[in-house]
Amino acid sequence: MLEYTLRRLCGTLLVIFGILAIAFVILFMLPGNPAETLAGPRANADTIKQISREMGLDLPLHQRFAKYLGKILRGDLGRSVINNKPITESIVEKFPYTLKLSLFAMFFSIFSGLVAGIIGAIYRGSLTDRFCTIISVLGISIPIFLTGILLLYFFAGKWKIFPTSAYGRTGSLMIFILPALTLGIRSGAFLARIVRSSLSEVLNHDYIRTARAKGLSKWRILTWHALLNALIPIVTVVALDFSSFLNGSVIVETIFDLPGLGRFAMEAILKRDYPVIQGVVLFSAIIFVFINFFVDLLYAWINPRIRDVEFGGSEQR
């Protein structure tokens, strides 16, 4: 297990380095000059040139990248060209909102997806199964922005059950309910289909029929025999959805006025704040890659044959 973990960790670090290099090059090729943004519209050419020199924009690309990489290794993501605030400080300030939103959405997604998927697998072909399937298809088909607008209109605007904005309520958990539902509905619907498909396949195996012949209860067969053996695709979907919640909540945070990381990134893109974009991209990449790294380790723990097959294949090569 230790060798498997080290191999996966080395691959993870290489992926992070590649993402950092690609993002740096792409941002370098974009039009616009951060020095002009920082200097203001009335600055003369000498002022812009001086600011460019101080920011290192006059250096060759490889030297700028090496300098930026050195700062990253020291934990310094740079400063915003708009307000000169440390990017690390801004991320630490805004990430808790995105994390809370993602955790609420993940809880709703797992709960609704497992319940609907298990019901569909147990009562496959029945009216209940068809009803769950229709709900799942609708949940997957409706765009996230439309779901968010409808929830905001009815539950916050018309019925006034939840607040319409996070402004002045940043300490309340109520501001996360509607955004979490918006994110979690589509994910839960997709998870329900995966759970139903995986469980339906596992329930037809010979060892399930053997467990039934032994007189084991339906609950024990479902949990300890069927669900555990269907975990690999379920864990994959849950991990990818959680990563997407942390990295892709831009639309939801904008609709519900949440001061999270997604909205922070959108504002930086609109203002061409390149250092902030680079910092958010790197931070998001680290989260996404390391979540997948831990999922790989979880795969090996759930099914040890995965790491055994990998080592066997490498030895043959």
C-alpha positions in Angstrom: 0.0 0.0 0.0 2.9 2.4 0.7 4.4 1.9 -2.7 1.0 2.4 -4.3 0.5 5.7 -2.3 4.0 7.0 -3.3 3.4 6.3 -7.0 0.1 8.1 -6.9 1.6 11.0 -5.0 4.3 11.5 -7.6 1.8 11.5 -10.4 -0.3 14.0 -8.5 2.6 16.4 -8.1 3.4 16.2 -11.8 -0.2 16.9 -12.7 -0.2 20.0 -10.5 3.0 21.3 -12.0 1.6 20.7 -15.5 -1.6 22.6 -14.7 0.4 25.5 -13.2 2.7 25.7 -16.3 -0.3 25.6 -18.8 -2.3 28.2 -16.8 0.7 30.5 -16.6 1.4 30.3 -20.4 -2.3 30.8 -21.3 -2.6 33.9 -19.1 0.6 35.3 -20.6 -0.9 35.0 -24.1 -4.2 36.9 -23.1 -4.5 40.5 -24.2 -4.2 43.3 -21.7 -1.5 44.5 -19.3 -1.8 44.1 -15.5 0.5 47.1 -15.1 -1.9 49.3 -17.0 -4.8 48.1 -14.8 -2.8 48.8 -11.6 -1.6 52.2 -12.9 -5.0 53.4 -13.9 -6.4 54.9 -17.1 -4.5 58.3 -16.7 -1.0 56.9 -16.1 1.7 57.8 -18.6 4.0 55.3 -20.4 6.9 55.8 -17.9 4.7 54.9 -14.9 3.4 51.8 -16.7 6.9 50.8 -17.6 8.1 51.3 -14.0 5.2 49.2 -12.6 5.9 46.5 -15.2 9.5 46.4 -14.1 8.5 46.1 -10.4 6.0 43.3 -11.3 8.6 41.5 -13.4 6.6 41.7 -16.6 9.7 42.8 -18.5 11.5 39.5 -17.9 11.4 36.6 -20.4 8.6 34.1 -20.0 10.8 31.3 -18.5 12.3 33.7 -15.9 8.9 34.9 -14.9 7.7 31.4 -14.5 10.7 30.4 -12.4 10.2 33.4 -10.2 6.5 32.6 -9.8 7.2 29.0 -9.1 9.7 30.0 -6.4 7.0 32.1 -4.7 4.5 29.2 -4.9 7.0 26.9 -3.1 7.2 29.5 -0.4 3.4 29.7 -0.1 3.2 33.2 -1.7 0.5 33.4 -4.4 1.3 37.1 -5.0 -0.9 40.2 -4.6 -4.0 41.4 -6.5 -3.3 44.1 -9.0 -6.7 45.7 -8.1 -6.5 46.2 -4.3 -2.9 45.0 -3.6 -4.3 42.5 -1.1 -2.4 39.1 -0.7 -4.1 36.5 -2.7 -3.5 33.8 -0.1 -5.4 35.9 2.5 -8.3 36.4 0.1 -8.6 32.7 -0.6 -8.4 31.8 3.1 -11.2 34.4 3.7 -13.5 33.2 0.9 -12.9 29.5 0.7 -14.9 28.6 3.9 -18.1 29.8 2.1 -17.4 27.6 -0.9 -16.5 24.7 1.4 -19.8 25.0 3.4 -21.8 25.3 0.2 -20.1 22.1 -1.2 -20.6 20.1 2.0 -24.3 21.0 2.2 -24.7 20.2 -1.5 -22.8 16.9 -1.2 -25.0 15.9 1.8 -28.2 16.5 -0.1 -26.8 14.8 -3.2 -25.7 11.6 -1.4 -28.9 11.4 0.6 -31.3 11.9 -2.3 -29.2 9.9 -4.7 -28.8 6.8 -2.4 -32.4 6.8 -1.4 -33.8 7.1 -5.0 -31.2 4.7 -6.4 -31.8 2.0 -3.8 -35.6 2.3 -4.1 -35.3 2.1 -7.9 -33.0 -1.0 -7.7 -35.2 -2.8 -5.2 -38.5 -2.1 -7.0 -37.1 -2.2 -10.5 -39.7 -2.0 -13.2 -42.5 -0.8 -10.8 -44.3 2.5 -10.8 -42.1 3.7 -8.0 -39.0 2.9 -10.0 -40.5 4.8 -13.0 -41.3 7.8 -10.9 -37.8 7.9 -9.5 -36.4 7.6 -13.0 -38.5 10.5 -14.3 -37.4 12.7 -11.4 -33.8 11.8 -12.0 -34.1 12.7 -15.7 -35.7 16.0 -14.9 -33.0 16.8 -12.3 -30.2 16.1 -14.8 -31.9 17.9 -17.7 -32.7 21.3 -16.0 -29.8 23.7 -16.1 -28.3 24.8 -12.8 -28.9 28.5 -13.4 -32.6 27.9 -14.1 -32.9 25.8 -10.9 -31.3 28.5 -8.9 -33.5 31.2 -10.3 -36.7 29.2 -9.7 -35.7 28.4 -6.1 -34.7 32.0 -5.4 -37.9 33.3 -6.9 -40.3 31.0 -5.0 -38.6 30.3 -1.7 -36.8 33.6 -1.2 -38.8 36.2 -3.2 -42.4 34.9 -3.1 -42.7 32.8 0.1 -39.8 34.6 1.9 -38.7 31.3 3.6 -35.0 31.9 2.9 -32.9 35.1 2.5 -32.6 36.5 -1.0 -28.9 37.4 -0.4 -26.0 36.6 1.8 -25.4 40.3 2.4 -25.4 40.9 6.2 -26.1 37.3 6.9 -22.6 35.7 6.4 -22.8 34.0 9.8 -26.1 32.3 9.1 -26.4 28.7 7.7 -29.7 29.7 6.1 -27.9 31.4 3.2 -26.4 28.0 2.1 -29.7 26.0 1.9 -31.0 27.2 -1.5 -27.5 27.3 -3.2 -26.8 23.8 -1.9 -30.1 22.5 -3.2 -29.3 24.1 -6.6 -26.0 22.3 -6.8 -27.2 19.1 -5.2 -30.3 18.4 -7.3 -28.5 17.6 -10.5 -25.7 15.7 -8.8 -28.2 13.7 -6.7 -30.2 12.8 -9.8 -27.2 11.6 -11.6 -26.0 9.6 -8.5 -29.4 8.0 -8.3 -29.1 6.6 -11.8 -25.6 5.3 -11.0 -26.7 3.7 -7.7 -29.7 2.1 -9.4 -27.6 0.7 -12.2 -24.8 -0.6 -10.0 -27.1 -2.2 -7.4 -29.3 -3.8 -10.1 -26.2 -5.4 -11.5 -24.9 -6.6 -8.2 -28.2 -7.9 -7.0 -28.2 -10.4 -9.9 -24.9 -12.0 -8.9 -24.7 -15.6 -7.5 -23.4 -14.6 -4.1 -26.5 -12.4 -3.5 -28.7 -15.4 -4.3 -26.6 -17.5 -1.9 -27.0 -14.9 0.8 -30.8 -15.0 0.3 -30.7 -18.8 0.4 -28.9 -18.6 3.8 -31.8 -16.6 5.2 -30.0 -13.3 5.7 -32.3 -10.3 6.1 -32.9 -8.0 3.1 -31.2 -5.1 4.9 -28.1 -7.0 5.6 -27.9 -8.3 2.0 -28.4 -4.8 0.7 -25.8 -3.1 2.9 -23.1 -5.6 3.6 -23.2 -7.5 0.3 -24.8 -5.5 -2.5 -24.0 -1.9 -1.6 -20.4 -2.5 -0.6 -19.7 -4.3 -3.9 -21.2 -1.4 -5.8 -19.2 1.3 -4.1 -16.5 1.9 -6.8 -18.7 3.8 -9.3 -20.6 5.5 -6.5 -17.4 6.8 -4.9 -16.2 8.0 -8.3 -19.3 10.0 -8.9 -19.3 11.4 -5.3 -15.7 12.5 -5.5 -16.0 14.1 -8.9 -19.1 16.0 -7.9 -17.5 17.2 -4.7 -14.5 18.5 -6.7 -16.8 20.2 -9.2 -18.7 21.8 -6.3 -15.5 23.3 -4.9 -14.2 24.5 -8.3 -17.3 25.2 -10.3 -19.7 27.0 -8.0 -19.3 30.3 -9.9 -22.9 30.5 -11.3 -24.5 29.5 -8.0 -22.4 31.9 -5.9 -23.3 34.7 -8.3 -27.0 34.0 -8.3 -27.2 33.8 -4.5 -24.7 36.5 -3.8 -22.3 34.3 -1.8 -18.8 35.7 -1.2 -17.1 32.5 -2.1 -14.2 31.4 -4.2 -16.2 31.0 -7.4 -17.5 34.6 -7.3 -14.0 35.8 -6.4 -12.6 34.1 -9.5 -15.3 35.6 -11.7 -14.6 39.1 -10.5 -10.9 38.6 -11.1 -11.6 37.4 -14.7 -13.8 40.4 -15.4 -11.1 42.8 -14.0 -8.2 41.0 -15.7 -6.6 40.5 -12.3 -4.1 37.9 -13.6 -2.3 37.1 -10.3 -5.6 36.3 -8.7 -6.7 34.1 -11.6 -3.4 32.2 -11.4 -3.8 31.8 -7.6 -7.3 30.5 -7.8 -6.5 28.2 -10.7 -3.6 26.7 -8.7 -5.6 26.4 -5.5 -8.5 24.8 -7.4 -6.2 22.4 -9.2 -4.6 21.3 -6.0 -8.0 20.6 -4.5 -9.3 18.7 -7.5 -6.1 16.6 -8.0 -5.7 15.7 -4.3 -9.3 14.7 -4.0 -8.8 12.3 -6.9 -5.6 11.2 -5.2 -7.4 10.2 -2.0 -10.1 8.5 -4.1 -7.5 6.4 -5.7 -6.3 5.4 -2.2 -9.9 4.7 -1.3 -10.3 2.4 -4.3 -7.3 0.4 -3.2 -8.7 0.1 0.3 -12.2 -0.9 -0.9 -10.8 -3.4 -3.5 -7.1 -4.4 -2.9 -7.1 -6.1 -6.3 -6.8 -2.7 -8.0 -3.3 -2.1 -6.6 -2.3 -5.7 -7.1 -3.2 -5.6 -10.8 -1.2 -2.3 -11.2 1.9 -3.8 -9.6 1.5 -7.0 -11.5 1.2 -5.1 -14.8 4.2 -3.0 -14.0 6.3 -6.0 -13.2 5.4 -7.7 -16.4 6.4 -4.6 -18.4 
